[in-house]
Structure formats: structure tokens, C-alpha cells
Amino acid sequence: MWGKLLDDLAVDAQMTERERKSMEELTFLDRARIIEKRLGGSAQLTQAIARRLEGKYYALAHAFIQALPGKGTPSFLPSPPPPKQVNQWKIIMIEAITMNYDTLFEAATRGAGMLRLAG
């Protein structure tokens, strides 16, 4: 998986097949550093990774996220009413942290109406 991603990124960096073959003996981290320099820096590497991981359709696991109650549209679950009190509600909040590369996760959370905070 990592080797394929790095090879694809090397193609994005316009590395020749010979250059890509010569990097096969290196660790993934060393290969990534070389590709980062060829692309022009960490911002360009980040953009290239995001493009490579971008998808049109998300999987069933991503779809389950849409079923979760989110901060944007809280899900109200009735809790048992205490004596002589009706319509008590409990708000459920869900939090998640990603590396901002998983655009499918992002799409699923938007579909669920979850609030996204970047930081």
C-alpha cells in the first residue's frame, strides 16, 4: 500500500522509471523525503497525497458515519422521564480527528451534518 502510494507520488514528481526503481531499496520515509524535494516542498507533497487519496464514492464504513448523530444536526434521544416530567432529551455529541487526507471521511461527515473544525 505505502509502496504503491509512493510510486504514484514519484510519477507525480515526474521521476523517471529508472529513478523510481533506484529508490526501491530505500525506506518509505527516505523515499517520501526525496519525492517531497522533487515536488517542491511539504505543501506540494501534502496536496499530491490528498489528490491521490481523493475518491468519488465512500465505503459502507464511511456511510455508517452518516448514521451517527453529529454536532451540526444533533440527534435527540428521549430519556426516561422522571416522575411528573415529560419530554426530557439528551444530546449526543461525537468527535473525530483525521489527518485531512481522507476526503471520503470528510464527505461522510458533511452528509451527516457534523461540524468540522480545522486546527
Secondary structure, DSSP 4 states (H G I P E B T S, - for coil): -HHHHHHHHHHHTT--HHHHHHTTTS-HHHHHHHHHHHHTSHHHHHHHHHHHH--SS--HHHHHHHHS--SSSPEEEE-PPPTT----EEEE-------S--HHHHHHHHHTT------
